[in-house]
């Protein structure tokens, strides 16, 4: 491997990494933080053109000092902005942040199962670290920003990520477990991935695999089982790595979105942002934990079994 310095290396100082179990509020909260003028992020075009760092120049067309063409999300409420009504086709074209994993599978290489692996005890090789940092430094530079922000769901992957970004600032987002399990069961991804098997791999003991087999008949319970493992391994990695981490909750966001966003910005060392403030103002936040007639309703028995499985991660 070449010992030549990474170009634009200075743009990778103190990257911000947001993570959570999935369906826990990570998307809507990170979308707000992503509006910050200083931040560069993984995007839908990078997902299509995984090998190209130059594709990130496109952001300068969509988001510059003259105009901002951005996508508004409605995961916890409805945007009051009329741009919400542009339609699905235009939303596909707009340069916007996403989480999908084709790019990360490419950039981490064949040795790492980044999408499904817990990556416990895993560290990037020197070559992997340089490849990843080189590409992401260019991503920040080409988007015309000063700092990197990343969002992941599923396993925290803290040991692997800190081996690449030793000065990273982590922000975790959790949500009440029954609401999280309910939400998982209502998305198409989980219907094909995790309701009849253990989706993430590399952390279950033989005893846990045997325990899981007894739960496959009930989608809610096998989902709760996997939620517990995510929380358990995250807690373990936080203690092991000792990384600086701000632990937040979706319920905190619903109660006072502006207060939580300010808390995150302060923790990350980011100044106040007009774009962030405007994005929050144009959104009506509602509590998605409240069960409506359109949502899956659990019986009291199922709720009790979920709580038994996920204990002690019920608060």
Beta strands, then each sheet from edge to edge (+ up, - down):
strand 1: 16-20
strand 2: 39-40
strand 3: 77-79
strand 4: 147-153
strand 5: 169-174
strand 6: 245-249
strand 7: 283-285
sheet 1: 2+ 4+ 1+ 5+ 6+
sheet 2: 3+ 7-
end
